Every structure is written in C-alpha cells, then in structure tokens.
C-alpha cells in the first residue's frame, strides 16, 4: 500500500541493549549516589557512605579507610546467608527501605562508639530526628532488637 513504511528490523535487540546499559548505569551509579547523599546530609564527624545490607552501613569518619558499622535498635533478615527464600526477599526489601530512608532524609545523625565482636562500630542512626530503627520496624522490614539471641526469619 502506498505510504506504508516497511517494518523496522532489530528493534528487540536495540531494546535489550538499552536495558543492559540502563542496568549497568543504575548498578554503577547507586554507590556514588549513596556516598554523595551521606556526605551532604550526615551531621557530625562520621558520614554514612553506603548501605551494605539492611542493618549495616559503611561510614567515613575522616580517616583513610571506611569503617563498617552495625545499626543498632533493630534486627533484619539476612541477605547474604538466608535460611529460606522469604528471608532473602525480606532482607532485600529491607535494604531498599534503608536506601529510601537515607535518600529521602533531610538530615542523618550517627551516634555510638562501641564495637562488636567483628570490630564493626555499633551505631544508631536518626533520620530527620526519628530513630531509623523505628522507621524500619514501622515499614515491616525489621524487628526491635537490643542484643542476645535473635528470632529466626523463616517459619
């Protein structure tokens, strides 16, 4: 028929290429966004540089190296060594909840100077004046925790 264009070839391959480029950009860009966000919004001497999992972050406290910190006041599901699939899913939801809390915060305050048996700092975060533990528990991705034996995440 006159005026009709022939169908385009290779559209699916082009879409796959752009999806791959987009995924690489997101994965490479998120750590940089975390670092800039933490440097700008964190009050005090230690800056939150990166969320490792739902209850662990890396801090930069002015030294040459990053300092790994365990967030206190709550327990979250494991991402790296889950006992079941639902624990991993809950852990991943918690990681994204942590990232959303940190990215949407106006201010982040780090407090605490004790260390755990793995030599991680034990710190509490306050996001816009509210304990991060409260926010994570309210989102349903964490449980209150103050030490001792942890309850399992798998039923």
C-alpha positions, 0 to 999 in steps of 0.5 A: 500500500502506498505510504506504508513504511516497511517494518523496522528490523532489530528493534528487540535487540536495540531494546535489550541493549538499552536495558543492559546499559540502563542496568549497568548505569543504575548498578554503577551509579547507586554507590556514588549516589549513596556516598554523595547523599551521606556526605551532604546530609550526615551531621557530625564527624562520621558520614554514612557512605553506603548501605551494605545490607539492611542493618549495616552501613559503611561510614567515613569518619575522616580517616583513610579507610571506611569503617563498617558499622552495625545499626543498632535498635533493630534486627533484619533478615539476612541477605547474604546467608538466608535460611529460606527464600522469604528471608532473602526477599525480606532482607532485600526489601529491607535494604531498599527501605534503608536506601529510601530512608537515607535518600529521602532524609533531610538530615542523618545523625550517627551516634555510638562508639562501641564495637562488636565482636567483628570490630564493626562500630555499633551505631544508631542512626536518626533520620530527620530526628526519628530513630531509623530503627523505628522507621524500619520496624514501622515499614515491616522490614525489621524487628526491635532488637537490643542484643542476645539471641535473635528470632529466626526469619523463616517459619 
